[in-house]
Amino acid sequence: GAGTVFWIADDTGMPKQGTHSVGVARQYCGQLGKTDNCQVAVSLSIATETASLPIQYQLYLPESWAEDAQRRKDAGVPEDVRFATKPEISLAQMKAAKAAGLPGDIALADAGYGDDTHYRDGITGLGMHYAVGIKTGTKVWAPGSAALPPKPWSGRGRKPTRLRRGPDNQPVTVKNLALSLPSSAWRKTTWREGTNASLSSRFAAVRVRAAHGDLQASVPRDEEWLLIEWPKGEPEPIKYFLSTLSAEITRKELVKVVKMRWRIERDYQELKQEFGLDNFEGRNWRGFHHHATLCIAAYGFLVGERLVHGDSVKKNACFREKPALPESYTPRGARSTPAACTGLDPNPALGNRHGVRPDPASLATVRADSDHQSAYLTQ
């Protein structure tokens, strides 16, 4: 709804050369779209349907850095900073935001985070819903199926408590489930207006149960939504999402929620292009985070101005009216006293004469005869 508050988790890469900048390593860089030498920061943004702003930002420290005492010392990495995966950093950011009392209803993340079962369980533990991406190989129980209950107790030994699977009772990958759905399960859905046209694609939504870790559980997981995107013309589905949103939610609303992640992509774009987030040239931990804090603070001011003045205000526009100049204002370089005469000053040598110009015919001219011509030319 209009009052829903989203927490959007993501990371952003900044290409770097050399090996001395804190956290730099060969890793996937979203800005380049490939694995290369870069720094990566994990962030958490708070968003509504009208605006979004990063509220947490932390450098991801690769394991090679976390275990190198000398590099840590040279870069000023705090002693309490240890290696943590990106989902672990993101979940810690959410816990900190929750402890600070910040509002949040639904957590959004891509498959790099959402495919982690512990990450999804952690969000649920915070009392929030999630709508997160997952990978094609993630296994779920198809609609109408579930893990088998524990074995009946024989009366001897420990009573069985764990769920089971049978030869004909196995979970399936989300990709195989998507390919098995009938054509009637797919519908074209529009989620928002783009710059040039409405944004739409084909989606299917089914109720499933996540299968990971169920053999160590005593009760099945709750049902949740599996949303699948398969654009027309593509050979197979391209995106998969799991969501704990209400079973009564419409497909259109579910699609709109998962597509809210576009806001963080816009945040990163403006933070880098307009505020220089990726222009930090220092090498230490403290400087990296100070630079990001200043960039985000400036961006926060811009977001606030946009909210005050509305969406009709163009980017880089001057929001405030130009103040009126005081009557006593004197431009730089102007006379300190007014000029003596508002008109043109006459040439003193002419003595303010205003006679009639003589007739051009009466003026002396160069004559054709050689004597007069020579006299004129030698003067």
Protein Blocks (a to p, Z undefined) as FASTA:
>chain_A
ZZlccddddddddddedjkbghiacdddfknopacddddddddddddfkbccdfbdcddd
dfklmmmmklmmmnopafklccddfklmmmmmmmmmmmnopacfbdcddfklmmpmklmm
mmmmnopacdddddfklccddehiacddddddehiajddfbdcddfklccddfklmmmmp
cfklpccddfbdcfkbccdddddddddddfehklmpcbdcddddddddddehiabdfbdc
ddfbdfkbcfklmmmmmmmmmmmmmmmmmmmmmnommmccbfbfklmmmmmmmmmmmmmm
mmmmmmmnojklcghiafbacddddfklccehiafbdcfbfbdcddfkloopabdcddfk
lpccddfbfklmmmmmmZZ
